[in-house]
Amino acid sequence: MEKATLGGGCFWCTEAVFGRVEGVDSVVPGYTGGKVENPTYEQVCGGNTGHAEVVQLSFDPQVISYREILEIFFATHDPTTRDRQGNDVGTQYRSVVFAHDEGQERTAAEVMAGLEAENAFEAPIVTELARLETFWPAEDYHHDYFARNGRQPYCMFVIAPKVAKMRKAFAHRLKD
């Protein structure tokens, strides 16, 4: 198994998307990229820790490649808005890839350059690319949030459309 750590706005959204992807064994919401050790959700939401809300995936590279993980990532959030996704605003909601090694860093840079060359988005990609330092898992109540709270308005109006978009665009990558 390999790991990937990605920030695409609210970690509830990114967790819901990748939890349905074939070859992804686990998706853990958490925080990284900041200066506070073992931050809480409230601290990160305050916007002063420097952390991003992220998910850390454990995936089988024999089933799905890191490049394919990134393709799903870029297709299911807006990588052209700095420090925001929709109504979620702040550095904690930035678009960011935290590479675990030089190979992931190179692959992420290639994928972003390819998307830019294709003019895949109407605006330039502002996704940060950084090396992962410490990943802090989020509090338990954030895990499987969409599965447990799917009837909440945020889940119905923000997360569900992202999941539907992923299901349509990557039907061949869905778990059975």
C-alpha positions as a Markdown table, in Angstrom:
| # | Residue | x | y | z |
|---|---|---|---|---|
| 1 | Met | 0.0 | 0.0 | 0.0 |
| 2 | Glu | 1.0 | 3.6 | -0.7 |
| 3 | Lys | -0.2 | 6.8 | 0.8 |
| 4 | Ala | -1.4 | 10.1 | -0.8 |
| 5 | Thr | -2.2 | 13.3 | 1.2 |
| 6 | Leu | -4.5 | 15.8 | -0.6 |
| 7 | Gly | -6.3 | 19.0 | 0.4 |
| 8 | Gly | -9.2 | 19.9 | -1.8 |
| 9 | Gly | -11.2 | 22.1 | 0.5 |
| 10 | Cys | -13.4 | 20.6 | 3.2 |
| 11 | Phe | -12.1 | 17.2 | 4.1 |
| 12 | Trp | -15.6 | 15.8 | 4.4 |
| 13 | Cys | -16.0 | 16.3 | 0.6 |
| 14 | Thr | -12.6 | 14.8 | -0.3 |
| 15 | Glu | -13.2 | 11.8 | 2.0 |
| 16 | Ala | -16.6 | 11.1 | 0.5 |
| 17 | Val | -15.2 | 11.1 | -3.0 |
| 18 | Phe | -12.1 | 8.9 | -2.4 |
| 19 | Gly | -14.0 | 6.5 | -0.1 |
| 20 | Arg | -15.8 | 5.2 | -3.2 |
| 21 | Val | -12.7 | 4.7 | -5.3 |
| 22 | Glu | -11.5 | 1.2 | -6.2 |
| 23 | Gly | -8.1 | 0.5 | -4.8 |
| 24 | Val | -8.4 | 3.0 | -2.0 |
| 25 | Asp | -8.2 | 1.0 | 1.2 |
| 26 | Ser | -8.7 | 3.9 | 3.7 |
| 27 | Val | -9.3 | 7.6 | 3.8 |
| 28 | Val | -8.4 | 9.5 | 6.9 |
| 29 | Pro | -9.4 | 13.2 | 7.3 |
| 30 | Gly | -6.8 | 15.3 | 9.1 |
| 31 | Tyr | -4.6 | 18.4 | 9.1 |
| 32 | Thr | -1.1 | 19.2 | 7.8 |
| 33 | Gly | 1.0 | 22.0 | 6.5 |
| 34 | Gly | 0.9 | 24.2 | 9.5 |
| 35 | Lys | 2.9 | 25.2 | 12.6 |
| 36 | Val | 0.7 | 23.9 | 15.5 |
| 37 | Glu | 1.3 | 20.3 | 16.8 |
| 38 | Asn | -1.7 | 18.1 | 17.1 |
| 39 | Pro | -4.2 | 20.8 | 16.1 |
| 40 | Thr | -7.9 | 20.7 | 16.8 |
| 41 | Tyr | -10.7 | 21.3 | 14.3 |
| 42 | Glu | -11.5 | 24.6 | 16.0 |
| 43 | Gln | -7.9 | 25.8 | 15.8 |
| 44 | Val | -7.7 | 24.9 | 12.1 |
| 45 | Cys | -11.0 | 26.5 | 11.4 |
| 46 | Gly | -9.7 | 29.7 | 13.0 |
| 47 | Gly | -7.3 | 30.0 | 10.1 |
| 48 | Asn | -4.3 | 30.8 | 12.2 |
| 49 | Thr | -2.5 | 27.4 | 12.4 |
| 50 | Gly | -1.4 | 27.3 | 8.7 |
| 51 | His | -2.8 | 23.8 | 8.4 |
| 52 | Ala | -5.0 | 22.6 | 5.5 |
| 53 | Glu | -7.9 | 20.2 | 5.9 |
| 54 | Val | -6.7 | 17.1 | 4.0 |
| 55 | Val | -7.3 | 13.5 | 3.6 |
| 56 | Gln | -4.6 | 10.8 | 3.7 |
| 57 | Leu | -5.4 | 7.9 | 1.4 |
| 58 | Ser | -4.0 | 4.4 | 1.7 |
| 59 | Phe | -4.2 | 2.9 | -1.8 |
| 60 | Asp | -3.0 | -0.2 | -3.7 |
| 61 | Pro | -0.8 | 1.0 | -6.6 |
| 62 | Gln | -1.5 | -2.3 | -8.4 |
| 63 | Val | -5.2 | -1.3 | -8.6 |
| 64 | Ile | -5.0 | 2.5 | -9.0 |
| 65 | Ser | -1.9 | 4.7 | -9.7 |
| 66 | Tyr | -1.0 | 7.9 | -7.9 |
| 67 | Arg | -1.5 | 9.7 | -11.2 |
| 68 | Glu | -5.1 | 8.4 | -11.4 |
| 69 | Ile | -5.6 | 9.5 | -7.8 |
| 70 | Leu | -4.5 | 13.0 | -8.8 |
| 71 | Glu | -6.8 | 12.9 | -11.9 |
| 72 | Ile | -9.8 | 12.3 | -9.6 |
| 73 | Phe | -8.6 | 14.9 | -7.2 |
| 74 | Phe | -8.3 | 17.6 | -9.8 |
| 75 | Ala | -11.6 | 16.7 | -11.4 |
| 76 | Thr | -13.6 | 16.8 | -8.1 |
| 77 | His | -12.6 | 20.2 | -6.7 |
| 78 | Asp | -11.7 | 23.6 | -8.0 |
| 79 | Pro | -7.9 | 24.0 | -8.2 |
| 80 | Thr | -8.1 | 27.5 | -9.5 |
| 81 | Thr | -9.4 | 29.3 | -6.4 |
| 82 | Arg | -6.9 | 30.3 | -3.8 |
| 83 | Asp | -7.8 | 29.5 | -0.2 |
| 84 | Arg | -11.4 | 28.5 | -0.9 |
| 85 | Gln | -13.8 | 26.0 | -2.2 |
| 86 | Gly | -17.2 | 27.5 | -2.8 |
| 87 | Asn | -18.4 | 29.1 | 0.4 |
| 88 | Asp | -15.6 | 27.5 | 2.4 |
| 89 | Val | -13.0 | 30.3 | 2.7 |
| 90 | Gly | -9.6 | 30.4 | 4.4 |
| 91 | Thr | -6.2 | 28.9 | 4.0 |
| 92 | Gln | -7.4 | 25.7 | 5.7 |
| 93 | Tyr | -9.5 | 25.1 | 2.5 |
| 94 | Arg | -6.6 | 25.6 | 0.0 |
| 95 | Ser | -6.0 | 23.2 | -2.8 |
| 96 | Val | -2.8 | 21.4 | -2.0 |
| 97 | Val | -0.9 | 18.2 | -2.8 |
| 98 | Phe | 1.4 | 17.0 | 0.0 |
| 99 | Ala | 3.9 | 14.7 | -1.7 |
| 100 | His | 5.3 | 11.8 | 0.3 |
| 101 | Asp | 8.4 | 11.5 | -1.8 |
| 102 | Glu | 10.3 | 12.8 | -4.8 |
| 103 | Gly | 8.3 | 10.5 | -7.2 |
| 104 | Gln | 5.0 | 11.8 | -6.0 |
| 105 | Glu | 6.3 | 15.4 | -6.2 |
| 106 | Arg | 7.4 | 14.8 | -9.8 |
| 107 | Thr | 4.1 | 13.1 | -10.8 |
| 108 | Ala | 2.0 | 15.9 | -9.2 |
| 109 | Ala | 4.0 | 18.6 | -11.1 |
| 110 | Glu | 3.6 | 16.7 | -14.4 |
| 111 | Val | -0.2 | 16.3 | -13.9 |
| 112 | Met | -0.6 | 20.0 | -13.1 |
| 113 | Ala | 1.5 | 21.0 | -16.0 |
| 114 | Gly | -0.5 | 18.7 | -18.3 |
| 115 | Leu | -3.8 | 20.2 | -17.1 |
| 116 | Glu | -2.4 | 23.7 | -17.7 |
| 117 | Ala | -1.2 | 22.8 | -21.2 |
| 118 | Glu | -4.6 | 21.4 | -22.0 |
| 119 | Asn | -6.3 | 24.5 | -20.7 |
| 120 | Ala | -8.4 | 22.1 | -18.6 |
| 121 | Phe | -9.7 | 25.0 | -16.4 |
| 122 | Glu | -10.8 | 28.5 | -17.3 |
| 123 | Ala | -8.3 | 30.0 | -14.8 |
| 124 | Pro | -4.7 | 29.0 | -13.8 |
| 125 | Ile | -4.2 | 26.2 | -11.3 |
| 126 | Val | -3.2 | 27.6 | -7.9 |
| 127 | Thr | -2.8 | 24.2 | -6.2 |
| 128 | Glu | 0.2 | 24.2 | -3.9 |
| 129 | Leu | 2.7 | 21.3 | -4.1 |
| 130 | Ala | 4.6 | 20.7 | -0.9 |
| 131 | Arg | 6.4 | 17.8 | 0.8 |
| 132 | Leu | 4.4 | 16.1 | 3.6 |
| 133 | Glu | 5.9 | 16.7 | 7.0 |
| 134 | Thr | 3.5 | 15.6 | 9.8 |
| 135 | Phe | -0.1 | 14.4 | 9.3 |
| 136 | Trp | -2.5 | 14.9 | 12.2 |
| 137 | Pro | -5.6 | 12.8 | 12.0 |
| 138 | Ala | -8.8 | 14.7 | 12.6 |
| 139 | Glu | -11.1 | 14.0 | 15.6 |
| 140 | Asp | -13.2 | 10.9 | 15.3 |
| 141 | Tyr | -16.5 | 12.7 | 14.6 |
| 142 | His | -15.1 | 13.9 | 11.2 |
| 143 | His | -14.4 | 10.3 | 10.0 |
| 144 | Asp | -17.1 | 9.0 | 7.5 |
| 145 | Tyr | -18.9 | 12.3 | 8.0 |
| 146 | Phe | -20.9 | 12.2 | 4.8 |
| 147 | Ala | -22.0 | 8.6 | 5.3 |
| 148 | Arg | -23.2 | 9.4 | 8.8 |
| 149 | Asn | -24.7 | 12.9 | 8.1 |
| 150 | Gly | -25.9 | 12.7 | 4.5 |
| 151 | Arg | -29.2 | 14.4 | 5.2 |
| 152 | Gln | -27.6 | 17.6 | 6.6 |
| 153 | Pro | -27.9 | 20.5 | 4.2 |
| 154 | Tyr | -24.1 | 20.9 | 3.7 |
| 155 | Cys | -23.9 | 17.3 | 2.8 |
| 156 | Met | -26.9 | 17.4 | 0.4 |
| 157 | Phe | -25.9 | 20.7 | -1.3 |
| 158 | Val | -22.0 | 20.6 | -1.3 |
| 159 | Ile | -20.8 | 17.0 | -0.8 |
| 160 | Ala | -23.4 | 15.0 | -2.7 |
| 161 | Pro | -22.9 | 16.9 | -6.1 |
| 162 | Lys | -19.1 | 16.2 | -5.8 |
| 163 | Val | -19.7 | 12.5 | -5.2 |
| 164 | Ala | -22.2 | 12.4 | -8.1 |
| 165 | Lys | -19.6 | 14.1 | -10.4 |
| 166 | Met | -17.0 | 11.6 | -9.4 |
| 167 | Arg | -19.4 | 8.7 | -10.0 |
| 168 | Lys | -20.2 | 10.0 | -13.5 |
| 169 | Ala | -16.7 | 10.9 | -14.6 |
| 170 | Phe | -14.9 | 7.9 | -13.0 |
| 171 | Ala | -17.6 | 5.1 | -13.1 |
| 172 | His | -14.9 | 2.7 | -14.1 |
| 173 | Arg | -13.0 | 3.4 | -10.9 |
| 174 | Leu | -15.9 | 2.8 | -8.4 |
| 175 | Lys | -15.8 | 0.1 | -5.8 |
| 176 | Asp | -18.3 | -2.7 | -6.3 |
